[in-house]
Amino acid sequence: MKFRRIAAFSDGDIGGNPAGVWIGVALPDEAAMQRLAKQIGYSETVFAAPSKKAWRARYFSPESEVPFCGHATIALGAALALDHGDGMYALELNDAHITVEGHRDGERIFAALQSPHTHSVAADPVLLAEVLELFGYAADDLDARIPPAIAYAGGPFMVLALISRAKLAAMHYDLDAGRELMQRAGLITIALVQSETPQRFHARNAFASGGVYEDPATGAAAAAFAGYLRDISWPHRGAIDIVQGEDMGSRSLLRAEFTRVAGSSIRVSGSARMMKA
């Protein structure tokens, strides 16, 4: 068994979102994985073990299991590259089959995942009103070009596009109220985004459903958001870059690449840095 702490989507030697990575010959039982994830305290810990031609992977936040986690998958790709060499690895999730690749470049590691298939629906007006009240935003704080939506990539993420960078920086909410709302609505995170240019976004992700106020980098939400932009025919030119974590002092860089094929997988990539135990 090997356990590592790896920051995914780092900005060189700083930033990124820490994830726990546990790799063994067989997965522990569910209670043990949940207990370890809570002890570690990161927004997610990934557990992986070989399974026929793939790696069986499960993801746990401090409070619950989640079906898919992008930054933990990037961290897993980095760990697999360290243990087994550069290349692409098949992953078997609870509800999907995806891939992750890892490549070493000196002291740095680059990783990329292919997300589950994506789709999106308009946000329910009643839910939207609750979310706006939670964050203290008004309807005119939203960017009308990117209407509120529920976007899916291995799970549901709410997308709320704000009209200015200042509005994004002002994000605040009550953690307990956010947890109750998100768990009741079945949301993994609420992704607040702001368009600097059509291909460059700033983002913040509230992860109260997992007991975490904010994630500094969220690969699954990035995939879901990219899929949603494709659905609304946003001028993405095949890729977008996302800067996340700046407002919490952990700048992270994510890149999402995608084709014009509706619903198809999103490639999300970034750097990973090893952390001390």
N, C-alpha and C positions, 0 to 999 in steps of 0.2 A: 504494500500500500504506500502511495506517495501523496502527500498533501502540500499544496503550494498556495501562496497568496500572490495574485497577479492583478495589476491594474490594466484594464482594457481600454482602448481608445485614448491612450496617453498622448500628450503633446510633447514628444521627445522624452526627456527624462523626468518630466513633471506631469501632474494631473492624471486623468483617467479615472475609471471606476473600479475600485477593488472588488475582486471576487475570490472566493475560496474554491480551490480545485482539488477534488479528492479522486484519485485513480487507484483502483484495486482489481483483483482477479474476479471479484463478485461484489455486487452492490450490498451494502448493509440493509437491514430491514428499515421500513419507512419511519418508524419511531426513532431509530438511531440517527437517521439522516436529518430528521427534523430537529432533534436535540442538538446535533453538532452544528447545524446551520444557525441555531439560536445562540449557541456558545460563541461562535465566530463573530456573529453580529453584523456581517456585511449584508447588503441588500439581497444578494444571492450567493449561494454556494452550489456548484455543480458536482455531481457524483457520476463517475463513468467507470464502466467495466467492459471488457471485450465480450461480444455476443455474435458468434458465427462470423459474418463478413462485415460487421459494423461494430460500433461502440454504443452500448446502451447508456443513455444519459438521462438524468433526472435533476430537476432544479428546485431548490428550497430557499425561500426567504426566511427571516427569523420567525414568521408566524404561520406560514403555509407553503404548500407546494405550488409551483407555477408551471404551466405547460411548456413554456419556452422562454429563455432569457438570452438576449443577444450578447450583452457584455460578458456573461459567464461562458458563452460559447466561444467568443474570441479568446478568452483566457484559456479555455480547454484546448483550442487549436494551438496556442503557444506552447502549452505543456506537452501536447502530443508531439509537436515538432522537436522539442528538447529531448523527449524520451525515445522517439522512434524515427526521427529524421524529417526533413522537409517533405511536404506532400499534402495530398487531400485525403480526408478521413470521412467515412460515412458514419452518420449518427442516427440512432434509433431513439426517437422521443416517445412520449406517451401517446401522442396523436398524429405524429408526422415523421417522415424520414427526410433528413437534410444532410448537407455536407459542410465541413469546415476545413480550411487549409491553413497551414502554418509554414513560415519561411524565416530562417535565421539570417541576419545581416550583421555580423559582428556581435556586439552586445545587445543589439535590438532584435525584436521579433515582430514580424508582420503577420497578421491573420485576417482571413476573410471567411464569411459564412454565406451560405445560400439559404434564405429564409423559407419558411413554409409559404404556400400560396396566399395571396392577399385578396381582400375585397373590402368594400366600405359601404356604409349606409348613412343617410342624414341623421343627425342627432335628434332625439325626441325632444320636442319643445319643453315639456315638463322637466325632463332631466337637465336640459340646458339651463333653464331658469334656476334650478337648484345649484348647479355648478357655478354659475355667475355669482349667486349669492354667497357661496362658500368662499370664493376668492375676492369678493368685493368689487367685481367688475360690472360694468354696464354694457348694454348691447352696442353702444357706439364706441366701445373700446376694442371691438372686434374688426378684423380685416375682412370686408365683405367679399373679397376675391377668393377667400378660402373658407367657405361656410363650415360651421361646426359639424363634426361627423364622428361616427364610431368606425374606426379603421381596424382591420384584422390582419394579423400576421402571427399565427400561432396562438392568438388570443385577442380579446378586444381592448383597444386603446382609444380613449377619447381625444380628439384633436381640437384645440381651441387656438385659433390664430389671432394674435393681437396686432393692433395697428401701429405700435411703436416699440422701440427697444426699451424706452423708459417704463412702459406699462409692463413689459416682461420682467424687468429688474425689480419691480415693485411687488412681485408675486408673494402672497402670504395667505395662510389659511390655518384653521384649527385642525391639528392632527387627528384628534378623536372624531370630530365631525366628518373629516375627510374619509377616515377609515369606514365609518358607518355608511356614508353615501356610496363609496366605491364598492364596498362589499355587497351592498344591497343591489347596486346596478350591475354587478359582475364585471367591473372594469379592472384591468391590471394597473394601468397608470392613466393619469390625465396629462397629456402632452401639450404644453403651452409653447407656441412657436411664433417667430417673427421673421418676416422676409426682409433681409438686408438687400438682396438682389434676387432675381428669379432662380438662381442656382446656389445661393448661399443663405442659410438660415441660422438663427439663434434659437435655442430651445431650453426649456426647463421641464422636468418630469416629476410630478407629485406621485409618490408611490405609497400613499397611506394604507392601501389595501394590504401591503406587505409589512406594515409597521415602520416604514422609512419615510421621513418627511420629503426628501428629494434625492433623486439619483443624479450623479454627475455625468453619466453617459448611459444611454438606453438603446441598445442595438435593435431590440425587437420593435420598440416604438418607432425607431428610425425607418425600419422596413415597412411597418404599417403606414407611416406617414408618406413615404415615397410611393407606395401603392395607391394611396388616396390621391396624391397629386396627379398620378397617371390617370386615375378615374375621372378627374375633373379637367383633363387636357391642359394641365399647367405646362408652360414652356420650360420643361426641365432639361432638354438637350441630352437626355440619357443618363444624367447623374446630378446629384445634389450633394453639397457639403454642409454639415451641421456642426456648429460650435455649441457645446453644451458645458455646463458646470462652471462657467466664468463667475457667475454671481455667488457661488458658494466656495470660490477659491480653489477649484480643481478643474481647470480648463481641459476640455476633452475634444477630440476631433474625430468625426465620423464621416465616412463617405458612403453614399448609397447609389448603386448603379442599377439601371433597369431598362428593359426593352419596352416597346409599345404594346406588347401582347397583354391584354387584360388578364389580371389575376395571376400572372406568372411570378416566379420567385424573384426576390430582390437580393442583390449582392451587397452586403454591408461589410466594410473593411476598416482597418485602423492598426495602429501600433499597440504593442503590449510591453509593459515593463515589469520585471520581477521585483517583488517587495520583500523586505526582511520580515522574518517571523516575529 
